[in-house]
Amino acid sequence: MLTGKTIVLGVTGSIAAYKTANLASMLVKMGADVNVIMTENATKFITPMTFETLTDNKCIVDTFDRNFSFDVKHVSLAKKAHLFMVAPCTANVIGKVAAGICDDMLTTTIMATKAPVVFAPAMNTGMWENAILQENIEKLRQHGYHFVEPAVGRLACGDVGSGKMPAEDVLLEQILLHVAKEKDLAGKRMLITAGPTQEAIDPVRYITNHSSGKMGYALAKMAVLRGAEVTLVSGPVSLRPFAGVSVVGVKSAQQMFDAVTTRSDCQDIIIMCSAVADYTPANYSAQKVKKHDGDMTIALTRTPDILGYLGQHKPEGQLLVGFSMETENLIENSRAKLTKKHADLICANSIVGDKTGFAVDTNKVTLIAPTETIELPLCSKEETADRILDYLVKR
C-alpha cells in the first residue's frame, strides 16, 4: 500500500522514541522508503544504528555531516518526502517550528518540505496542557500542520493523564490516511452498514447471525483512505474502526433502520453490507416468549427491510449498493434482488468453500449491475472493498 512512497520520520528526545523503531519497521514492510532524522537529544534514548538497520537508509542527525553522498540533505529529503511525521514530538520542537526556528536538521527539513507534516506529541500531562503549547499547536494547525492527539495513560514520569504517544498502529493509520490512496472519493459522503444485529428474546438471550462485520469495516477503511466522509452504522462486533471513520453503534434491526434512514438523504453513496439488510424469505425478530411446562415458544415479527426502503426513497444521484448471500442460485437471486430493491449494484457474496463468507479475511464477490455482471477474484476483503469502490468511482 505504500510502495513508491517516501516517509520521513522525525524522532525527538523522548522515551517514546522506542515506539518509532517499530513504526519504521511496519512502514518498510508495507513497501515505503523510510528516512529518519533524529535530534541530538533523541540519540540519548535510541541509537541511529537502530533506524539504519531497520530502514537501510542513513539516519541523519548532524546538519553538517559529510559522511554521505553529496546533496543538500535537508532540501533533498524535503522534496522527496510524500509525508513527514514527527514521532515522538516534544514541546520544544513544536515551539521551534511554530516560531519559525530551524536550528537543527529536523526543524530545517520540516521548514523546507511541502509534504504533509504530522506531529505526534509525547510529553508530561502538565506540559501538554500548558496554554503556550496549546497556542503553538493551534497556530501550526492554522498553517496546515496535522496533529495526532496523545493517548491517556501512565507516563514515564509516573503520572497518569494525557500526553502518552499513541500506539504504533494508530500512527500508521494516520500516515495511510494521507498517502496510501488517491483521493478520488474526496467530497463524497458515504454511509456503510456492517455486522450483525441482536433481537432480544428476553433480558438474557437474543437471536443474531454469523456476520463478523469484516467486509463492512474493510469498505469503510478503504473509502476513508480514498478521501470519503464515512459514517459506519455497526452492529455489535469485535473490530476497531479505522481512523477517520465515524461510527454509529446499534444492536437491533430497528435501531439500524432508524440510524440509516435518518441519515440517508444526505449521502452520495450507501452500501448496505450488514447481514440484517435483507433475509430471504424474511428477517425476523423476537417479540415475546411463552413458556409451557418448560418449553419455549417465540413469537416472531418481521423486521424492517432497510435496503428496500432506501431503494424506494432514493434521492436523485444517490448510489445504492446492497449485498446478497445465497445458498443456491446466487446470480439469479441477486439479480432479482437488484430489481426488487431498486438498487444500483448488488454484491453477490459467495459462501461456497472455507475462504469466503462469514468471519474469514478473504471474499469472492460478483458485482451485479443493471447492464453487466463482473466476477471478482478471490482476494482479501480490503482488496474486494477497493474493487467495489473502483466500480462506484467509475459510476
C-alpha positions, 0 to 999 in steps of 0.5 A, spaced: 500 500 500 505 504 500 510 502 495 513 508 491 512 512 497 517 516 501 516 517 509 520 521 513 520 520 520 522 525 525 524 522 532 525 527 538 528 526 545 523 522 548 522 515 551 517 514 546 522 514 541 522 506 542 515 506 539 518 509 532 523 503 531 517 499 530 513 504 526 519 504 521 519 497 521 511 496 519 512 502 514 518 498 510 514 492 510 508 495 507 513 497 501 515 505 503 522 508 503 523 510 510 528 516 512 529 518 519 532 524 522 533 524 529 535 530 534 541 530 538 537 529 544 533 523 541 540 519 540 540 519 548 534 514 548 535 510 541 541 509 537 541 511 529 544 504 528 537 502 530 533 506 524 539 504 519 538 497 520 531 497 520 530 502 514 537 501 510 537 508 509 542 513 513 539 516 519 541 523 519 542 527 525 548 532 524 546 538 519 553 538 517 555 531 516 559 529 510 559 522 511 554 521 505 553 522 498 553 529 496 546 533 496 543 538 500 540 533 505 535 537 508 532 540 501 533 533 498 529 529 503 524 535 503 522 534 496 522 527 496 518 526 502 510 524 500 509 525 508 513 527 514 511 525 521 514 527 527 514 521 532 515 522 538 514 530 538 516 534 544 514 541 546 520 544 544 520 542 537 513 544 536 515 551 539 521 551 534 517 550 528 511 554 530 516 560 531 519 559 525 526 556 528 530 551 524 536 550 528 537 543 527 536 538 521 529 536 523 526 543 524 530 545 517 527 539 513 520 540 516 521 548 514 523 546 507 518 540 505 511 541 502 509 534 504 504 533 509 507 534 516 504 530 522 506 531 529 505 526 534 506 529 541 509 525 547 510 529 553 508 530 561 500 531 562 502 538 565 506 540 559 501 538 554 496 542 557 500 548 558 496 554 554 503 556 550 503 549 547 496 549 546 497 556 542 503 553 538 499 547 536 493 551 534 497 556 530 501 550 526 494 547 525 492 554 522 498 553 517 496 546 515 500 542 520 496 535 522 496 533 529 495 526 532 492 527 539 496 523 545 493 517 548 491 517 556 495 513 560 501 512 565 507 516 563 514 515 564 514 520 569 509 516 573 503 520 572 497 518 569 493 523 564 494 525 557 500 526 553 502 518 552 504 517 544 499 513 541 500 506 539 504 504 533 498 502 529 494 508 530 500 512 527 500 508 521 493 509 520 494 516 520 500 516 515 495 511 510 490 516 511 494 521 507 498 517 502 496 510 501 490 512 496 488 517 491 483 521 493 478 520 488 472 519 493 474 526 496 467 530 497 463 524 497 459 522 503 458 515 504 454 511 509 456 503 510 452 498 514 456 492 517 455 486 522 450 483 525 444 485 529 441 482 536 433 481 537 432 480 544 428 474 546 428 476 553 433 480 558 438 474 557 438 471 550 437 474 543 437 471 536 443 474 531 447 471 525 454 469 523 456 476 520 463 478 523 462 485 520 469 484 516 467 486 509 463 492 512 469 495 516 474 493 510 469 498 505 469 503 510 477 503 511 478 503 504 473 509 502 476 513 508 483 512 505 480 514 498 478 521 501 470 519 503 466 522 509 464 515 512 459 514 517 459 506 519 452 504 522 455 497 526 452 492 529 455 489 535 462 486 533 469 485 535 473 490 530 476 497 531 474 502 526 479 505 522 481 512 523 477 517 520 471 513 520 465 515 524 461 510 527 454 509 529 453 503 534 446 499 534 444 492 536 437 491 533 434 491 526 430 497 528 435 501 531 439 500 524 433 502 520 432 508 524 440 510 524 440 509 516 434 512 514 435 518 518 441 519 515 440 517 508 438 523 504 444 526 505 449 521 502 452 520 495 453 513 496 450 507 501 452 500 501 448 496 505 453 490 507 450 488 514 447 481 514 440 484 517 439 488 510 435 483 507 433 475 509 430 471 504 424 469 505 424 474 511 428 477 517 425 476 523 425 478 530 423 476 537 417 479 540 415 475 546 416 468 549 411 463 552 413 458 556 409 451 557 411 446 562 418 448 560 418 449 553 419 455 549 415 458 544 417 465 540 413 469 537 416 472 531 415 479 527 418 481 521 423 486 521 424 492 517 427 491 510 432 497 510 435 496 503 428 496 500 426 502 503 432 506 501 431 503 494 424 506 494 426 513 497 432 514 493 434 521 492 436 523 485 444 521 484 444 517 490 448 510 489 445 504 492 449 498 493 446 492 497 449 485 498 446 478 497 448 471 500 445 465 497 445 458 498 443 456 491 442 460 485 446 466 487 446 470 480 439 469 479 437 471 486 441 477 486 439 479 480 432 479 482 434 482 488 437 488 484 430 489 481 426 488 487 430 493 491 431 498 486 438 498 487 444 500 483 449 494 484 448 488 488 454 484 491 453 477 490 457 474 496 459 467 495 459 462 501 461 456 497 468 453 500 472 455 507 475 462 504 469 466 503 463 468 507 462 469 514 468 471 519 474 469 514 479 475 511 478 473 504 471 474 499 469 472 492 464 477 490 460 478 483 458 485 482 451 485 479 449 491 475 443 493 471 447 492 464 453 487 466 455 482 471 463 482 473 466 476 477 471 478 482 477 474 484 478 471 490 482 476 494 482 479 501 476 483 503 480 490 503 482 488 496 474 486 494 472 493 498 477 497 493 474 493 487 467 495 489 469 502 490 473 502 483 466 500 480 462 506 484 468 511 482 467 509 475 459 510 476 
